[in-house]
Every structure is written in structure tokens, then in C-alpha cells.
Amino acid sequence: MPKKRSGGGLSPTQQAAKFLGVSVLAGAVLAGIALPAVGALGLAAKGSVESFDELPANMKTPPLSQRTTILDADGGQIATVYSRDRTVVPLKDISPYLQKAIVAIEDSRFYQHGAVDLKGVLRALNKNAQTGGVSEGASTLTQQYVKNVFIEEAGDDPTKVAQATQQTIGRKIRELKYAIQVEEELGKKKILENYLNITFFGQQAYGVEAAAQRYFSKSAKDLSVEQAALLAGIVQSPSRYDPVNDEAEATKRRNTVLQRMAAVGDISRAQAADAMKAPLGLKVSKPKNGCITAVKGAGFFCDYVREVFLTDPVFGKTKERRAKVWNQGGLTIRTTMDPQSQNAAQRSIKDHVYKSDEVATAASIVQPGTGKILAMGQSRPYGFKKNETQINLSVDQSMGGGMGYQPGSTFKPIVAAAALEDGMPANKTYPSPYQMAYPSPVSACDGKRWVNDPNSPAKLQNENSSEVGPYDMREATAKSVNTYYVQMISDIGICPVTTMAKKMGVVRADGDKMPQVPSIALGTQEMSPLTMANAYATFASRGMHCTPIAIESVNRRVGDKTTSLEVPKSTCSRAMSENTADTINALLKGVVEDGTGTKAGLGSRPSAGKTGTTDERYAAWFVGYTPNMAGAVWVGDPAHKRKMSGITIGGRSYGKVFGGEVPGPIWRDMMSGALEGKPVENFNSVHIPDSKPRDRGDGDGDGGRDDGGDGDGDGGNDGFIGGLVGGNNGGGGDEPTPSFSIPEGFIRGQGNGGNGNGGRFG
């Protein structure tokens, strides 16, 4: 039994259904789907009314998908992204000509009939019967709107789209019932407004505002009569009447609409005649969708923002829910990107590394104390062409990046911080010979110990034979002495170092755990530039680590309402004492002032940093900071195939590339531009007692392979055993060729695909 209202009798919807009658309903269905109408009025399918009554009472109307706008921190537009290019506008912002044109050509009796135009149905049935085929349908604008709602609800799911558009009586019956509901609830003006905002106009444009912008580069409210007629004519068949690809057919269709407008009295015949003589007057704007359209070289930052939205539970508990919100769009996302910093980063990258070079560079800038990502750029642009890529070289694999790159000696300050926190004095001295076997045993986490193989011990060396200790922490850091830092980690154990790294947000780019092996002191574990920039921001903020964030705010527009969404917040926690951080700052100031990083210096502005060059020169780094900005620059081959010896980068030839020579100047120019006009801030001073001075010549960086020497053994034990067992810098590639035979059992106890030195746990 049909449900009755409390006042008695059937609801208006049910009354309308009964009024139509089964035969007329069937006829309307057939006319609406443009089937031959012979015998249609007698085709009273049994159960049609019962099926009609069983449909849900209310049609679900999903929010219309719209474009999303991504802004920088100053409110400037970075890019627009959308699954459907649409900007919803009220009826008052739509040209009256367009309102009249769409009604005239699609449903001229729109304001006279209800949800179903019975006169139109009978007319269509009669004409189709006369022709014996299909020449006319009778769907009203309201029915067409309902159909478009079904399509919108289907989204990009091809199966659901097929179900929403299938030519069946069942679908038309559902469409009819909901059309009646819509007429009752919305009224004619709102139906027309909704229809004009939901309809597809071709050329990736959904809704009249996007269509007006696409074809005429103007707002829908400013359309002339001939422009309005053109858009109204497209709706019936966007591909057939596409004015961009078939001007003649589109013109013919436009003139048909103008004639119809004159016939129903919307315009005079003289107006129609004049408009028909006018050229189409297209001023086409190309679709601007996706991060590929981002300005300021911010395509990869844009992509990172998208990844954050799709992966952070704050935007939805499930992956599907987050994706649905993103695809529906209508979002205005204000990000943390500082346009000055971004411009400076891209300008420096462009000056130093060409996109056609054999190697690439990537850089990130983070604000200490907040975790805000201020800039993110790389030399290979976002795209699909030669020398372009969609891989974000600045971030972890889970966020659209590669598998990372060995950071080399830029990891050593983390070891030093762990040692200082463990109570080691800042003037600690080690013998630091030119060459040595890894000390053994070395304590690891969970009570385990790493043990070097006594029969074939793993060894390491400094780059130059002149590099012989003893060294204190200041000089060993400035010259990046490998044997010093391996003795340091052997003294304090591996676990304090991996624990400190975790506190500073330092993780492998591929998501794997960091192995418990002493060679991590030399930067053998693959990291991303963003990770390293954020880690050094911890030193700059005197020991407070803040997780990186890219989004400041998100506003979402649904219909006429705009709401604010919750966004991810940076979580700040103390990673080390202020004194430890201040001591590291003093050590790394020495690197810039008179160590391996002098070419990265910022002149009178205090700065600190560390160079890094990995084994076999697959990667070179400079990571540095001022009290108000921290940045990381990596240079290398993402495929881990091209060694940076005998190479041309940015039009300049290099015999050997090291961290202070190529990444250092990129960092200097990037940070100089980013900091221009910003306050000059000083580090908190701390006294480090000097050890007995000793003249050791020029020394070089990174275990002897930075600035002044020819490279470093970071990335894998200083060129002696570094990377020997598979340190796959940059997401996989050939292993470095060892200069000596691999002792039997060398790789025992090795974690993460061979990214540590040999030895075993005992």
C-alpha cells in the first residue's frame, strides 16, 4: 500500500504519478528516450506504477564538482586543479540572453508545464509515429537536470556513468519521479540555475561560467546574444557542435538557436538576423588544469599539497573519502609557500643546473620553529616531455618522490648531536688515522652489538693521506673527517644516533627502517632534500623539531555555503637541549667560515651548514641554515647511473663534483634571495674550548672529498668501502665498483639491501 500523508490521501508526488497513468507514463518514457513510438500508448508495462511508488522519496543531490584553487602564503595563485572545470554561479550572474536561449532551444514550454510536458510527449509520439523512426524526444529541462545529477553522482567511475546514461525504461521512470520531486521543491528559477551550472558544454567545461571563460574568456554574465546562442546550441551535442573544431557546424547550430529565440518572442527577428551575421568571435582560453600549470616552478610543491590532502586523515578517515572531497573540489587551499623563497630557489637552480644536464638538482627551504615549507624546486620541470619528470625529487617516495639519495657527510652533525646529548665534550679528540678498520664491537639497540669480521674486517679511510689526527670535534667537522666520526659512533653506540635521527624527523626516503650499522655515521642511508632541510631546521630552532607542513588553511564551497576545513598542524617537540643545538650551530658555522663550505657563505649574515659528497660521486649536497631559514640542495643522477666526474653542469665543466663546489653556490644564491629584506638574526653563542692547535695543511671536506680535495667517502665509508654493497643512491641503480675484493662474509649483518658496512651482530 502506498504511504499516505497524515492529512489523508496520497502525496503530491504519488498523485502526479497516478494522474499520468500507466499508458501515458510509458509513452512519456519512450518519447523521453527517443524510441519509436508505434503502439507506445498501448504499452502499459505491468507494475510500472508500483515500481514508480517503490523508488526512494528523495533524490540525493551531490555537491557539484568544481575547480580547486591552490594559493601561496601571500594569496597569489599557484595552480587550479579539478576533475571537472566548473565554477558555480547564481542565476543573477548568468546573462539573461543565455537563460532565454537555453530554454528556447531545449524546452520552450519550460515555464508552462510541470515536470513532464504532456503536450510535448504527445507531439513527439505523433511525429515519431509519422516518420516511423526517431526524430524527436520530449525530455524537459527538469528531466535533463535530473539526468545530469545522476551523471555527476557517478563521478569518473565508467560503470556508474554507463548506468546513469543507459537507455532503459527503468532509468526514465526514476528520472520522471525525481523530476516531479524537483519541481515541487525547487521551482523553475532554481532548476534553471542548477541546470546551467551542471551541464557539460564541451572542451572540458562544465557549467556556463567555465564555458564562457573557455570559449570567450569572459564571465557568463557578460555574454552577448550571439555568444549565448552558441553556448546554448552546444549542449545537445558538445562534440558535434564544438566551435573550436567545427566552426561551420557550430555556426549553423547557433543560428538555429537564434531563430528559435525569435520564434518564441525572446528577441526580435531583426535582432536574430543581425546576430546571425556576426562571426563566432571566439577567444578561446586553454584548459588550465593540474600542477603542470603551476607558476613559479611550483608544480612539485603543488603535487606535494595534493599528496598531503589525499593521505592525511584530517581530510577524511579513509582514502576513498579524501579522494571524493578532492575530486569534488570547490576548495581554496592557502599554502605555506613563500613566493620570494620559491622564486629565489628556482632562479638559483636555473642559473646553476640546466634541465638538459646529465644530472639534476632539487632544493627545499623550511622555516625553523614552524615546519612551514617555504620553497620546493628542481631543475627538471614538472611534465611529460624530454628532460621533464613527474617525480618530485625533493620528497619521500610515499609523497610522490623517489627512493632518496645518500646524504653523505650532511648526516654527521646528527651523530655529533647524539654524542653531545650523551655527555661527550665538544672538544673531544680522537686519533683519526688516515685509514682504519671499523672499531668492534659497537653497541646497537635492544642490547645487540655490531661486530666487525675479524677474518676480513671492514675498513674505511680519509681521502688524503695527509689527513691524520688527532682531531677535535670542531676541526673534524669542518674538514669532515670520516675516521673521527666512525670512532665517535663506536664510542656512543649506534642506538643514540638512530634515536636522535628519529627525533629530528630523519627517515629513509623509501620508508624502510634505518639499519643498526656504524656506517650510518657517513650518510649511507637514502634521504630526501625536504627531510634534510627539516632536520637542520631543528638545529636552527635551538633543538625544537617541528614536522613539515605545506597547508595553512582550506575553505570549501558547496553550493552557496563556504566552510573551513581542519588542516594538518605541525607537531613540535624537543629533540635535543638548547646547549647541544647551540654547540652544533657553532661547529657548522666553522664549516662555512673556514671549512668545506666556504663557497656557500652568506657574507655578513650568520649561517651554518655542512657539505656532503657520496661515494663514487653519485650525489653531492649542501644543507645549511640561518636562524630563520633552513635549506637543502642535492645534485646528482636520480637514476644513480652517472658519476659526477668529468661532467658539465650548467655549462661549466668539472673534473670532480663535491658538495662545497656545486650544491654550495646553489644554496648560497637561493638563500640570499629568499632572505633578502628579512631580519639578520644571530645564533646563540656558545664557547667550545680549543684543543692544541696543529697545522695539517688544506684538508678537504667530507672525509676528504669536499672543497679542497677530490671528494668524500660519505655515502659509503669514504671511497674505500662506501656503497660497496649496494648503497643505491637515488632510487636504485648500479652499485659502485669496489677497488678491492669483497672479503668472504663481508655483508653479514647488513640491513636494508646492503646500505651498511660489513660485519655481524653478536
Secondary structure, DSSP 8 states (H G I E B T S, - for coil): ---B-TTSSB-HHHHHHHHHHHHHHHHHHHHHTT---TTGGG---TTHHHHHHHS-SS---------EEEE-TTS-EEEEE-SSB-----GGGS-HHHHHHHHHHH-TTTTTS-SS-HHHHHHHHHHHHHHTS-------HHHHHHHHHHHHHHTT-HHHHHHHH---HHHHHHHHHHHHHHHHHH-HHHHHHHHHHH-B-STTBBSHHHHHHHHHSS-GGG--HHHHHHHHHHTT-TTTT-TTT-HHHHHHHHHHHHHHHHHTTSS-HHHHHHHHHS-----------SGGG-STT-HHHHHHHHHHHHH-GGG-SSHHHHHHHHHH--EEEEE---HHHHHHHHHHHHHH--TTSSSEEEEEEE-TTT-BEEEEEESS-BSSSTT-BSS-TTS-GGGT--S-B--GGGGHHHHHHHHHHTT--TT-EE---SEEE--S-EE-GGG-EEE--SSS--EEE-SSTT----EEHHHHHHHT-HHHHHHHHHHH-HHHHHHHHHHTT---TTS------GGGGG--S-B-HHHHHHHHHHHHTTTEEE--B-EEEEEEEETTEEEEE------EEE-S-HHHHHHHHHHHHHHHHHSTTGGG--TTS--EEEEEEBGGGSEEEEEEEETTEEEEEEEE-TTS---SEEEEETTEEEEE--TTTTHHHHHHHHHHHHHTTS-------------------S--BTTTTBSSSS---BTTGGGTTTTTTT--TTTS------SS---TTTTTT--TTT-S-S-EE-
